[in-house]
Amino acid sequence: MTEQDTETKVEEAQTAALELAKLSDDRRSAALHDIADAIDDSHEEILEANAKDVAEAEEMLEAGEYTQALVDRLKLDEAKLESITEMVRSVAGQDDPLGKTLAARKLDEDMELYKLSVPIGVIGTVFESRPDALVQIAALSMKSGNAVILKGGSEALHSNRVLYDIIRDATADMPAGWAHLIEAHEEVDTLLGMDDAVDLLMPRGSSEFVGYIEDNTSIPVLGHTEGICHVYVDSEADLEMATDIAYDAKVQYPAVCNAVETLLVHESVAADFLPDIAARYADAGVEVRGDERTRELIDAEEATDADWETEYGDLIVAVRVVDSLSAAIDHVTAHGSKHTESIVTEDADRASTFMRSLDSASVFHNVSTRFSDGYRYGLGAEVGISTGKTHARGPVGLEGLTTYRWHIEGDGNLVGTYAGEDAKPFLHEDFDGEWNPGHRSGE
């Protein structure tokens, strides 16, 4: 596609965003149910397209170009499609994120200030092999009143095209251009240069990829990078619980960013814990890479320095025995990606120390890292997991796709009244109230 094609799509998205923001929540939610219905009616078509992508990806896997994790993320089946439509309906059922009064302040008896939640506008997304990401992002954009430019990976080309066509056709009565699909690398480069039209970029991929986006645009970037997640088994852990958590965090779905990659074990429980988890891992086909003290207790491959900073996305886990709670915290701080960490311990004070000492977006106590997910958090879905600190962190749902603006309701008020020697003082009194267009509280 030509550069003009991309610019036209973004211009259409700008117009659509303004219209979408004015639509009622009932209208936007109804459109999401239409999308879910259309996907339910199109399983055969979707799976046929996905089979093409998977077959091509498996050829690339054999050639050493793709990883097994990428192929696993790419695959769709009946159960996955049902979970996708469940997700869309869950997003539709969320509270309206728009028009909320976030703050209300009386500036004067006849002048009130309101802070209201509004859509961001036009969002550009570039995401990984998972075709369900396209539906998640589109659904959250619709519910939050944002127009969206979607760029999926070439490995999911057929799946993304079919899913996009289904979404577009199902929302034909919505503002034209609210969702656009782009495919070529040149289109991404064009998108990165449109800082006057695109309000936010959300890349999902490696640190190198997100860094490339950040280095080549002046558009604000909400980055989703690697998930180098940790589980720390403390000296005060319930070891049966710890084994279950470490197993779930690695095996339940190893190809995703919230799967554990490094298991840290306190030296006082290592001899009791490691043989049990090693046996569970072995049964599941997990390759264990351990430091010297780990390898003294179980059979494992030798871990290298690179293993502590690798997102495997596969049935591989790095294991290190640590001397203390502080050593575990130091390891996570030095090697983590600020995604998700979990401590397994029965000591509340030690749990508190671990959780308050880390700078990750999500930090858990006695649960699997796999809970770091927008749907599981009750957000309906997520457009990604932000490992940065602005403006959203962790799983980014509807709230992360909104910003705010200020409204004032007055009665001919003039700045001059509140300036100079005879200036009238402001009240600046906060109150509980909702913005009502054309009215002030009590009217």
Secondary structure by P-SEA (a helix, b strand, c coil): ccaaaaaaaaaaaaaaaaaaaaccaaaaaaaaaaaaaaaaacaaaaaaaaaaaaaaaaaaaaaccccaaaaaaacccaaaaaaaaaaaaaaaacccccccccccccccccbbbbbbbbbccbbbbbbcccaaaaaaaaaaaaaabbbbbbbbcccaaaaaaaaaaaaaaaacccccccbbbbccaaaaaaaaaccccccbbbbbccaaaaaaaaaccccccccccccbbbbbbccccaaaaaaaaaaaaccccccccccccbbbbbcccccccaaaaaaaaaaabbbbbbcaaaaacccccccccccccccccccbbbbbbbccaaaaaaaaaacccccbbbbbcccaaaaaaaaaaccccccccccccccccccccccccccccccccccccccccccccccbbbbbbbcccccccccccbbbbbcbbbbbbcccccccccc
